[in-house]
């Protein structure tokens, strides 16, 4: 999913279905470098995508995190992560990053990431037309 200021995609190297990353389309390294329109769009996207994740994954809530400090990833990106009802205690809060950078054989396959992405797009369309509240 792409908007004027953001691109949203499923994280590639995660074992948690629904882990999304919103990447700023303009090269910035911090939230305060965005203009007002970029900030507003981020807020709207976070709300809409959180609702879609709740609908699709039955998560209890979503976590929102932004650091942009990993070597090679200083570009502004925001993690939107489903917090599942049965999530183990050692994977809650900041420990959720245990689901990221996992070995390839534990990662969500590309076909499943694509399926989730299409389902999110469909759910967002239903939200916008009022079919889903």
URSUL-V339431 format. One record per residue. RES is the residue in one letter. PHI is phi in whole degrees, -180 to 180 (* if undefined). PSI is psi in whole degrees, 0 to 359 (999 if undefined). Layout:
res=RES phi=PHI psi=PSI
res=RES phi=PHI psi=PSI
This chain:
res=X phi=* psi=133
res=X phi=-131 psi=137
res=X phi=-120 psi=187
res=X phi=-61 psi=320
res=X phi=-110 psi=346
res=X phi=-136 psi=153
res=X phi=-126 psi=127
res=X phi=-110 psi=136
res=X phi=-151 psi=160
res=X phi=-73 psi=137
res=X phi=-60 psi=141
res=X phi=-81 psi=323
res=X phi=-109 psi=42
res=X phi=-121 psi=156
res=X phi=-105 psi=4
res=X phi=-104 psi=112
res=X phi=-61 psi=133
res=X phi=96 psi=359
res=X phi=-69 psi=112
res=X phi=-106 psi=153
res=X phi=-128 psi=127
res=X phi=-103 psi=121
res=X phi=-113 psi=129
res=X phi=-64 psi=134
res=X phi=-76 psi=332
res=X phi=-89 psi=144
res=X phi=-76 psi=103
res=X phi=-134 psi=158
res=X phi=-115 psi=357
res=X phi=-151 psi=154
res=X phi=-58 psi=322
res=X phi=-69 psi=352
res=X phi=-86 psi=350
res=X phi=-79 psi=155
res=X phi=-84 psi=174
res=X phi=-59 psi=322
res=X phi=-65 psi=320
res=X phi=-64 psi=320
res=X phi=-64 psi=313
res=X phi=-62 psi=317
res=X phi=-63 psi=320
res=X phi=-61 psi=314
res=X phi=-60 psi=315
res=X phi=-63 psi=313
res=X phi=-61 psi=317
res=X phi=-60 psi=318
res=X phi=-66 psi=311
res=X phi=-65 psi=316
res=X phi=-69 psi=325
res=X phi=-63 psi=317
res=X phi=-62 psi=317
res=X phi=-63 psi=318
res=X phi=-64 psi=321
res=X phi=-61 psi=315
res=X phi=-63 psi=314
res=X phi=-81 psi=323
res=X phi=-106 psi=349
res=X phi=62 psi=29
res=X phi=-68 psi=157
res=X phi=-73 psi=324
res=X phi=-168 psi=182
res=X phi=-123 psi=149
res=X phi=-96 psi=143
res=X phi=-123 psi=125
res=X phi=-139 psi=143
res=X phi=-145 psi=121
res=X phi=-128 psi=310
res=X phi=55 psi=42
res=X phi=-121 psi=353
res=X phi=-64 psi=134
res=X phi=-50 psi=130
res=X phi=85 psi=356
res=X phi=-129 psi=45
res=X phi=-79 psi=355
res=X phi=-71 psi=139
res=X phi=-60 psi=123
res=X phi=-146 psi=148
res=X phi=-122 psi=131
res=X phi=-92 psi=132
res=X phi=-122 psi=112
res=X phi=-125 psi=128
res=X phi=-70 psi=136
res=X phi=-103 psi=106
res=X phi=-80 psi=150
res=X phi=-61 psi=328
res=X phi=-101 psi=19
res=X phi=-66 psi=129
res=X phi=-62 psi=148
res=X phi=-56 psi=327
res=X phi=-79 psi=8
res=X phi=-131 psi=23
res=X phi=-105 psi=162
res=X phi=58 psi=218
res=X phi=-63 psi=341
res=X phi=-72 psi=354
res=X phi=-61 psi=337
res=X phi=-65 psi=352
res=X phi=-64 psi=342
res=X phi=-85 psi=354
res=X phi=-106 psi=152
res=X phi=59 psi=42
res=X phi=-87 psi=162
res=X phi=-57 psi=152
res=X phi=-55 psi=323
res=X phi=-72 psi=351
res=X phi=-102 psi=351
res=X phi=-74 psi=150
res=X phi=-62 psi=126
res=X phi=-63 psi=153
res=X phi=-55 psi=320
res=X phi=-63 psi=322
res=X phi=-73 psi=320
res=X phi=-60 psi=317
res=X phi=-63 psi=317
res=X phi=-61 psi=316
res=X phi=-63 psi=316
res=X phi=-59 psi=316
res=X phi=-66 psi=322
res=X phi=-66 psi=321
res=X phi=-64 psi=315
res=X phi=-58 psi=316
res=X phi=-64 psi=318
res=X phi=-65 psi=319
res=X phi=-62 psi=318
res=X phi=-61 psi=319
res=X phi=-67 psi=322
res=X phi=-60 psi=315
res=X phi=-69 psi=331
res=X phi=-91 psi=358
res=X phi=86 psi=3
res=X phi=-71 psi=336
res=X phi=-127 psi=126
res=X phi=-130 psi=999
